[in-house]
């Protein structure tokens, strides 16, 4: 009985460790990049704790004539390398006319390469513009 209880406890601890690892490997870096993107969209480039060339890349992307206040975005991991993941961000804004038909779509893409320095510490290694913000008719 004692051995069975010990075994079940170890299995529960193992399951908990796997869940915590999954959470911190996916959610922590993505939340960090989301904050940086939100600050960039609001023009707070000097507040960003990233390399100056990455600040300039973000500034160039968001200073486009097509950047709007309500630009929607989403990011997904490529998961090619768990310790050096890349987040691919898609930005999009759809404008409708009075008849609820699509007038035009503004879209663009960024890639953010991350580096895992320790279990809880991530840093942005590089920000690349894949597609500038542009107008699709």
Steps between C-alpha positions, in 0.01 A plus 500: 500500500782736592688424176188561294442839665862596441475395135181702445659803666802478271276470192302809609820697555628395157175607331513833682861559392414428135206743516713776659774449241246525218355820646833676549646393167200633304320771695782694662692600183181568303365729773831687504495555123132601511588775752785620279275507193228686690753759622634534146151555362455776759831663399687419824823384333728647767329283766592176321773290657633362170794569271502831315485339153187309607346824630575659164344205317181528706494877456538464122220241490255701712582840347355381170222713353276192533547454875171564680403514867275198467746277315427144614779248545564140596820304551581130474814301577689312232641261767794403282730520802344524850793699640513738202137533386373745246166677527330588174264798535225588256358853508173581334233770480185463290306810404137473389280738302145604589350188337721276717720400207874484542653824377862397554728292722825618658740219588863430588720238670779504759727219622641517854783261582526427874787371710451310825766619744365302795185314592303818574701757303448566131645769278429616149791404280376655174194669349455468124240649268371228270240720326466875555154629582327545166155560356318218325203608289 
